[in-house]
Amino acid sequence: MGWKHRRRHGRRGRFPKPVSIGKVPTTDRFTPTPQGNPEPIHIELAELEALRLVDLEGLSQEDAGERMGVSRGTVWRLIQSARKKTAQALTEGRPIRIAPFVSERNHSP
């Protein structure tokens, strides 16, 4: 199990809590054939993990939040973002890039 540090968006506010990642994917991209738009859609590892826990493993958002070490609301936001990005990539024929894993040891705020 690893940790993924997320980056805050903007200059103010606290840094997001690290998210516990249960399974790191074996690939970092998916490319459709034929490709509609070559510009990839980037999905964060935390978004992918929330999507995997809720949609693939069938956990509730609350249980997924406990596994990931974040609140249910955070899981909901991650799932909404991941679903939107996935639907956009599928309908527009765009590749999906998965953000690289950042371990706790390699992170410097």
N, C-alpha and C positions, 0 to 999 in steps of 0.2 A: 504494500500500500504506500502511495506517495502523497506528497503535498503539492498543490499548485498555488502559487502566489498570483493573485490577480492584481491588475493595475487600476488605480483610480482614474476616473475620467474627469479631467479638469484639474484645477490647482488647489482647491479647497477641500476640506473634509478629512475624515480619517481614512487610513488605508483599509481596504477590504480584508476580512479574515481569510487566512489560507483555507483552501478547500481540500478535503481528503479525497484522493482519487483511488478508487478500488481497482480499476483495470485500465492500464494505459493501452491505447490502440496500437496495433502492429503496423498500421499504415498512417501516413500523414496527409493523404490526398485521395480524392475520388474524381475521376474525369469522365464525363459523358462522351459517348460516341454516337453521332457526330456532335461536335461542340458548337453550341449556339453563340455564346459570348465568351471569349477567352479570359475575361477578368474573373478571377476566383472570388468566392465568398468565403470569408474566414470565420471559422467557428472555434470558440475557445474550448479548451479541454474540460473546464468546469461545466459548460453547456452540454457537451457530449456526455459527460458522466451523469448529469441530472436526467437527460433524455434516456440514457441506458437504464438507469435505476427505475424510473417511473414507467416508461413505455415498454421496455424489453423485459425487465424483471417483474413488473407489475406491483411495485411498492407504492404506498401512498406517498404524497409529497412530504408528510410529516416524518415517515420512516426514512425516506431518502435524505431528508435534511439531517436526521440524526446520524446516518452513515457518513454523510459528507462533512459534518461538523458545522452546519450553517442553519439558519432559520427556515421555516416552511415558506415564508414569503420570498426569500432568496431563491429557493428551489423553483418556486412558481415563475419568477422572473427569468431564471436561466432556461427553463423549459420553453417558455413563450418565445424567447429569443432564438433558441435552437430550432424550434418548429418553424418559425417564420423564415429563418435562413435556409433550412432544408427545403421548404416548399418553394422558395424563390429559386434555389439552384435547380430543382427538378423542373419547374415550369419554364425557366429561361434557358435551360441547357448549359448552365455554368458549372465549372469545377468547384469542389469544396476542398478547402485547405484547413487542416486541423492545426491549431496553434501548438508550437513545440512545448514539451513538458519542461518546467523549470523546477528543479529540486530545491529544497529548503537550504541546502548547503551552498548552492550556486547563486542564491538570491542576495543582492545587496541593495537595500532601500535607498 
